Amino acid sequence: TPGTPEFEAAAARIRSVLEAYKAKTTQLLEIGRAKPDMIAYKELRQDFPAVERHGHIPGVAVGQSFLGRGQLAMLGLHMQMMRGIMARWVGRDGWGVAGSGAGVQGRW
C-alpha cells in the first residue's frame, strides 16, 4: 500500500532501476545505437534481476504509467521484449497472462 514503509522501500528500488535504465538508453541514443531499449535491458538485467512472480510487483502503484516495454521488462512486468503478450506458467494455478488491450467480460 502506498505510504507504508515497505511500499516506499520497494518504490525507491523501482526508481533506481528506472533511473539506471534511462541513463543507459540515453547513453546508447547519444552514440547512435539502434534499439537502445533492448540493448539497455540486455546489459542491465544482470545488475537488476527481476523477481519472477505472478501478480503485483512491490513498489509499483496501481495505474502507474511507464514509457515503454523496456521499463516494464526491467521491473519484471513484461520481460518478453519481442512478443505482444506475456504468459508464464504459475504452477498448479495454470497460466498467468498479461494481454495487450482492454478486455471487458471477454470482449477485446
Solvent accessible surface area in square Angstrom, and as a share of the most:
residue,aa,sasa,rsa
1,T,122,0.71
2,P,87,0.55
3,G,60,0.58
4,T,47,0.27
5,P,106,0.67
6,E,131,0.59
7,F,27,0.11
8,E,77,0.35
9,A,68,0.52
10,A,20,0.15
11,A,8,0.06
12,A,48,0.37
13,R,106,0.39
14,I,7,0.04
15,R,127,0.46
16,S,52,0.34
17,V,0,0.00
18,L,29,0.15
19,E,115,0.51
20,A,27,0.21
21,Y,14,0.05
22,K,134,0.57
23,A,64,0.50
24,K,47,0.20
25,T,19,0.11
26,T,60,0.35
27,Q,95,0.42
28,L,8,0.04
29,L,113,0.56
30,E,138,0.62
31,I,118,0.60
32,G,65,0.62
33,R,115,0.42
34,A,79,0.61
35,K,121,0.51
36,P,24,0.15
37,D,54,0.28
38,M,55,0.24
39,I,32,0.16
40,A,0,0.00
41,Y,18,0.07
42,K,130,0.55
43,E,78,0.35
44,L,17,0.09
45,R,104,0.38
46,Q,127,0.56
47,D,102,0.53
48,F,52,0.22
49,P,84,0.53
50,A,29,0.23
51,V,92,0.53
52,E,120,0.54
53,R,93,0.34
54,H,121,0.54
55,G,52,0.50
56,H,107,0.48
57,I,17,0.08
58,P,62,0.39
59,G,4,0.04
60,V,14,0.08
61,A,36,0.28
62,V,147,0.85
63,G,74,0.71
64,Q,72,0.32
65,S,101,0.65
66,F,46,0.19
67,L,166,0.83
68,G,34,0.32
69,R,84,0.31
70,G,1,0.01
71,Q,22,0.10
72,L,46,0.23
73,A,0,0.00
74,M,3,0.01
75,L,7,0.03
76,G,7,0.06
77,L,52,0.26
78,H,21,0.09
79,M,51,0.23
80,Q,49,0.22
81,M,28,0.13
82,M,140,0.63
83,R,149,0.55
84,G,43,0.41
85,I,96,0.49
86,M,16,0.07
87,A,39,0.30
88,R,54,0.20
89,W,143,0.50
90,V,36,0.20
91,G,31,0.29
92,R,231,0.84
93,D,110,0.57
94,G,18,0.17
95,W,161,0.56
96,G,12,0.11
97,V,97,0.56
98,A,48,0.38
99,G,41,0.39
100,S,81,0.52
101,G,65,0.63
102,A,87,0.67
103,G,40,0.39
104,V,85,0.49
105,Q,165,0.73
106,G,71,0.68
107,R,155,0.56
108,W,206,0.72
